[in-house]
Amino acid sequence: MNVRLRQDLEFLKRAMQQGDVWVVKDPISFNHFLFSSHEYQLLLLFDGTRTADDIRDAWRQQFSTKSLTSEQIRQFVNRLVGDNLVSVDEFGYGDSLYRSQATMKKRKLRSLFLSPLVIRFRGINPRFMLDSLAWIGWMMFHPLVVGATMCCALLLLIYMFGHFEELAYRVPAISQLLSAQGILGMVVTISIVKIFHELGHAMACQRCGGECFEIGLILLAFIPTLYCNVSDAWTFPERWKRLLVSFGGIYVEIILAAIASVVWLMTEPGLLNAMMFNVVFLCSVNTILVNGNPLLRYDGYYLLSDATEQPNLSSVARETLNFAVVSMFRIPKRQKEVSPWILTYAVLSFLYRWFVLISIMCMVYLFLKSIGLRVIGQVVTMLLLASLLLRPMMSKSLLRGGSGNWGRFSVVRSAFPVACIALFLAAFFLMPLPSYVRCNLIVEAKNPTPIYVPSKGKLTYVCGEFDTVKSGQTIAQIESLEIDQKIQILQNKLDRGRNSFAQLKLRANEDPLAAAQLVVIQKNIEANEDELAVLQEEHSKLTVKAPLNGVALPAPIRKAKFSNDEQLRKWQGQLTDEINQNCFVERGEQLLSIHSEGQKTITLFVGEREIDFVKKDQPVEMLFAQQPGTLFAGIVGDIYEVDVDLNKDQTVGEIGVETYEDASGRLQSLETPYRVTVIAETVPKHAFVGSGGRARISIPYKTFAEKTAQFFERLASFNL
């Protein structure tokens, strides 16, 4: 077998801490390949004149301490042929190559099944487009511009942290983010942001003197995005240039997040505002969890690889983890030095990949379920889970260790890991763990006294929420034009009647008819006086006074209504809101409530999925907003297994239960809360009625397996 190395290949040497690395660039396919110094020396021996035996002998003369077998040479040749770096002159090798290519196709199909979350399509050469955008890349990646941009982004981040509470009110509710419309908006935003992200890599590579030879489409977790081939950065001898190319995508996302933050802060809620929030959210979360995270093979990984000068970090870490795992069961023929930090990286990367993949599976299932494709969601989830489980089982690296043999199985070595696995399974399925139901709490008034509107009219004054009032103190003032007009009319009638009575009284001695009229007028005056007294008493009630000492509680929240007959603006929300000044109130409507000091009760709100675990007399630990560092104890009292009406009970919104409006305009919750009262020995003195906090109820112990099953049961019943 005569193997000839292609003469048009470009070789570039890069010095690393672990030794020299050679980068081979294919000027036709624009692919790049990394070889160690020993692989490079072996590569040079393929001059087309040497046979496999000649190459083995030449290798032994050059490296007497490193053995090389004919099978290893053949495997290396197959690798070079697969990468199209050499040509082979041997009878029958074409058939062998055909079989090798067929095997490669099968591997690609198998990898497509084992990695359905990453599907890549062949791209195009973007040279013309990048040449037209070269001036943007030159300006954007100028050191002064990069420094100024990072300073502006940092200042904006400091500003947003300083106004965190104010900006929190502008953040959409979780129900909106997890709705089908919200997830669809996120998917569209991801696709758009990724276009600029990949262009950032390409322009950074071009700015540093390299080329981007391919930009194509990739389905990442079924989301269409772009990818670009900037492997030309491997040829840069300067480390800072390679780091800049890897950082280019994150840098562009920082610019997008900064611009979107400003627009989000300056616009009112609407489509544009929601899109800008999606950009801010995705660019920040995506950078932290995905792109900037070195545990995944994205920008953070290449930054770490170049910073530590560890090429092929992923494969090295995988081989290190395989060696460490298999060494616990077998005695390897050849010892291998295991780097602690690479082993730690391999373990963390393995765990984080599983976490990300399981999270993606859950989100895909919930999204398909929300749009009525639950069965398809279950099928897709099962396929993804099968691919995750089959990948390590179908991999031969654990059994063969690449090209070498791990050695014979050792019972002594296997005893400890098998015992650990058995102990873990026993703990997972058998060990009971303390379990709690965590929920929100609110301090409510016990038997408050409601105050109602005595007569319809305009509300000109009402005392503030949670104001301390005393008996007889004015707590509300109502102005009734109808009562005022009736009083004025009666006053005029009385004045006229009294004047007529006085005049007739002067003529009564001379005119008998006048004397008879005096009796009628007197009765009319008395009737008018009685009616006026009633109206004046009713008018006095328009000044509402507190019937007892206590604290004023707000009336139930209600939506805006308008009187059809009078077109008078009625109150909405709460009466104490500024918008309700001089609003119209109806007779019998509740103004507020007054509760006596010390008459407080603590109410917990437990979700419908956990209410069955809560029983009477279970211990409760409580944290109140007024004393966040002090735990208060109590026990479960009465359990009201009736749904809370979100449209009438404003306390639900005050304790943070996530709600949304349905098509009819009524409030609905992601999970129906139930009321649970608490019997507590002490309550914080400063915990006023309406204040909230957190609580946890101790329930019977559960195992890890039960907790895991409960989590997936909740996931299956959760609705977006």
Secondary structure by P-SEA (a helix, b strand, c coil): cbbbccccbbbbbbbccccbbbbbbcccccbbbbbcaaaaaaaaaccccccaaaaaaaaaaacccccccaaaaaaaaaaaaaaccccccccaaaaaaaaaaaaaaaaaaaaaaacccccccccccaaaaaaaaaaaaaaaacaaaaaaaaaaaaaaaaaaaaaccccccccccccccccaaaaaaaaaaaaaaaaaaaaaaaaaaaaacccccbbbbbbcccccccccccccccccccaaaaaaaaaaaaaaaaaaaaaaaaaaaaccccaaaaaaaaaaaaaaaaaaccccccccccaaaaaaaaaacccaaaaaaaaaaaaaaaaacccccbbbbbcaaaaaaaaaaaaaaaaaaaaaaaaaaaaaaaacaaaaaaaaaaaaaaaaaacccccccccccccccccccccccaaaaaaaaaaaaaaaccccccccccbbbbbbbcbbbbbbcccccccccccccccccccccccbbbbbaaaaaaaaaaaaaaaaaaaaaaaaaaaccccaaaaaaaaaaaaaaaaaaaaaaaaaaaaaacbbbbccbbbbbbccccccccccccccccccccccccccccccccccccccccccccbbbbbbbbccccccccccccbbbbbbcccccbbbbbbbcccccccccccccccccccccbbbbccccbbbbcbbbbbbbbbccccccccccccccccccccccccaaaaaaaaaaaaaaccc
